[in-house]
Amino acid sequence: MHDIKINSVTGSEIVTTQNVKDFVRIDTSADDTIIDRMIVAARTWCENYIGKDIVAKNRTFYLQEVDDRFTLPFAPVASISSVTSEGTAVTYDSYGLDDTIIEIKSLPAEEVKVTYVTTGLTDDIIKEAILHLVSTMYDYRADFIEGNVNEVPNSTKNLLQSYKTMYF
């Protein structure tokens, strides 16, 4: 079993309210609060879809038991603050792209907790995907339009496809 917790969000949104208003061609400030919430919702959806943080965060990853090594979800990893097993600090090696692979030297380890900081991604393609998703959310603010359930636009999924990471 594994679980992950966001301890704090340390970065800021890569898409601004003004970016959305320019993209959607909104001239009024009446919906700025709604747009701000949609930006956060769209970014969160995109992060979960690709399995990587877009906005930098401090996270704790919990594993009930580790037999070998494991990969930290929601990279890129900026730094690892602590790795503990049953509440005691353990020695480990980290390697791979952005030090996302952790190998604990005293195995098997139980109740492993890793606290780490991610850097987030600021790529223009990710910004475009968020803009597409916010635009759709703004245009279709209800769950049903003419009897059809709204879905995430294919353009958003297609833009994010090359960033997608699968964790098992």
C-alpha positions as CSV (number, residue, x, y, z in Angstrom):
1,M,0.0,0.0,0.0
2,H,1.2,3.5,-0.7
3,D,-0.2,7.0,-0.1
4,I,0.9,10.5,-0.9
5,K,0.2,13.8,0.9
6,I,0.8,17.4,-0.2
7,N,2.3,19.2,2.8
8,S,2.4,22.6,1.2
9,V,2.3,24.2,-2.2
10,T,5.5,26.2,-2.6
11,G,5.2,27.4,-6.2
12,S,2.7,29.6,-8.1
13,E,0.4,28.9,-11.0
14,I,2.0,29.0,-14.4
15,V,-1.2,30.3,-16.0
16,T,-2.6,33.6,-14.9
17,T,-6.1,35.0,-14.9
18,Q,-5.0,37.4,-17.6
19,N,-3.6,34.5,-19.7
20,V,-7.0,32.8,-19.6
21,K,-8.8,36.1,-20.4
22,D,-6.6,36.7,-23.4
23,F,-7.0,33.1,-24.6
24,V,-10.8,33.0,-24.2
25,R,-11.2,36.7,-25.2
26,I,-12.9,37.9,-22.0
27,D,-13.0,41.7,-21.5
28,T,-14.6,41.9,-18.1
29,S,-13.2,41.3,-14.6
30,A,-16.6,40.0,-13.3
31,D,-15.5,36.3,-13.6
32,D,-11.9,36.6,-12.3
33,T,-12.7,34.7,-9.1
34,I,-14.3,31.9,-11.1
35,I,-11.4,31.8,-13.6
36,D,-8.9,31.6,-10.7
37,R,-10.7,28.6,-9.3
38,M,-10.8,27.0,-12.7
39,I,-7.1,27.5,-13.2
40,V,-6.3,25.6,-10.0
41,A,-8.8,22.8,-10.9
42,A,-7.4,22.5,-14.5
43,R,-3.8,22.5,-13.2
44,T,-4.6,19.8,-10.6
45,W,-6.3,17.7,-13.2
46,C,-3.3,18.0,-15.5
47,E,-0.9,17.1,-12.7
48,N,-2.9,14.0,-11.9
49,Y,-3.1,13.0,-15.5
50,I,0.6,13.2,-16.2
51,G,1.7,12.2,-12.7
52,K,4.1,15.2,-12.3
53,D,3.9,18.4,-10.4
54,I,3.3,21.5,-12.5
55,V,3.4,23.8,-9.4
56,A,6.2,23.1,-6.9
57,K,5.1,21.3,-3.7
58,N,6.4,19.8,-0.5
59,R,5.1,16.2,-0.4
60,T,5.3,13.1,1.8
61,F,5.2,9.7,0.2
62,Y,4.2,6.7,2.4
63,L,4.9,3.1,1.6
64,Q,3.9,0.3,3.9
65,E,6.8,-1.9,2.9
66,V,9.8,-1.7,0.5
67,D,11.6,-4.8,-0.7
68,D,13.9,-3.1,-3.2
69,R,13.6,0.4,-4.6
70,F,10.8,2.7,-5.6
71,T,10.1,5.7,-7.7
72,L,8.8,8.9,-6.1
73,P,5.6,10.1,-7.8
74,F,5.0,13.7,-9.0
75,A,8.6,14.5,-10.1
76,P,10.7,16.5,-10.9
77,V,12.3,16.2,-7.5
78,A,14.3,19.2,-6.3
79,S,15.4,17.8,-3.0
80,I,14.7,15.0,-0.5
81,S,14.2,16.3,3.0
82,S,14.0,12.9,4.8
83,V,13.6,9.2,4.4
84,T,12.5,7.2,7.5
85,S,11.5,3.7,8.2
86,E,9.3,3.2,11.3
87,G,10.1,6.7,12.3
88,T,13.9,6.3,12.2
89,A,16.1,7.9,9.5
90,V,17.6,5.4,7.1
91,T,20.4,5.6,4.6
92,Y,19.5,5.5,1.0
93,D,20.7,6.2,-2.5
94,S,18.8,8.3,-5.0
95,Y,19.4,8.2,-8.7
96,G,17.6,8.4,-12.1
97,L,16.3,11.5,-13.7
98,D,15.8,14.2,-11.0
99,D,16.7,11.7,-8.3
100,T,13.3,10.1,-8.4
101,I,14.4,6.5,-7.7
102,I,15.1,5.7,-4.1
103,E,16.9,2.6,-2.9
104,I,17.0,2.0,0.9
105,K,20.1,0.3,2.1
106,S,18.5,-1.6,5.0
107,L,15.9,-3.9,3.5
108,P,13.2,-4.9,3.9
109,A,12.0,-1.6,5.3
110,E,8.5,-1.1,6.7
111,E,6.4,2.1,7.1
112,V,8.7,4.2,4.9
113,K,8.1,7.9,4.6
114,V,9.9,10.2,2.2
115,T,9.4,13.9,2.5
116,Y,10.6,15.8,-0.6
117,V,10.2,19.0,-2.6
118,T,9.3,19.1,-6.3
119,T,10.2,21.8,-8.7
120,G,7.2,21.8,-11.0
121,L,7.1,22.2,-14.8
122,T,6.7,25.4,-16.7
123,D,6.7,24.2,-20.3
124,D,4.7,26.2,-22.8
125,I,2.9,23.0,-23.9
126,I,1.6,22.4,-20.4
127,K,0.5,26.0,-20.2
128,E,-1.4,25.5,-23.5
129,A,-3.1,22.4,-22.1
130,I,-4.2,24.2,-19.0
131,L,-5.6,27.1,-21.2
132,H,-7.5,24.6,-23.3
133,L,-9.0,22.9,-20.2
134,V,-9.9,26.2,-18.5
135,S,-11.5,27.4,-21.7
136,T,-13.7,24.3,-21.8
137,M,-14.5,24.7,-18.1
138,Y,-15.5,28.3,-18.6
139,D,-17.6,27.7,-21.7
140,Y,-19.4,24.7,-20.1
141,R,-19.9,25.4,-16.4
142,A,-22.4,22.7,-15.9
143,D,-22.1,18.9,-15.9
144,F,-24.6,18.5,-18.7
145,I,-25.0,20.4,-21.9
146,E,-28.0,19.3,-24.1
147,G,-28.0,15.9,-22.4
148,N,-24.2,15.1,-22.9
149,V,-21.7,14.8,-20.2
150,N,-18.8,17.2,-20.6
151,E,-15.4,15.5,-20.9
152,V,-11.8,16.8,-20.9
153,P,-11.1,18.0,-24.4
154,N,-8.9,15.7,-26.5
155,S,-6.6,18.7,-27.3
156,T,-5.7,18.9,-23.6
157,K,-5.0,15.2,-23.4
158,N,-3.0,15.2,-26.6
159,L,-0.8,18.1,-25.5
160,L,0.0,16.3,-22.2
161,Q,0.5,12.9,-23.6
162,S,4.3,13.2,-23.9
163,Y,4.6,14.2,-20.2
164,K,2.4,11.3,-18.9
165,T,4.0,9.0,-16.3
166,M,2.6,5.7,-15.0
167,Y,3.2,4.5,-11.5
168,F,2.4,1.0,-10.4
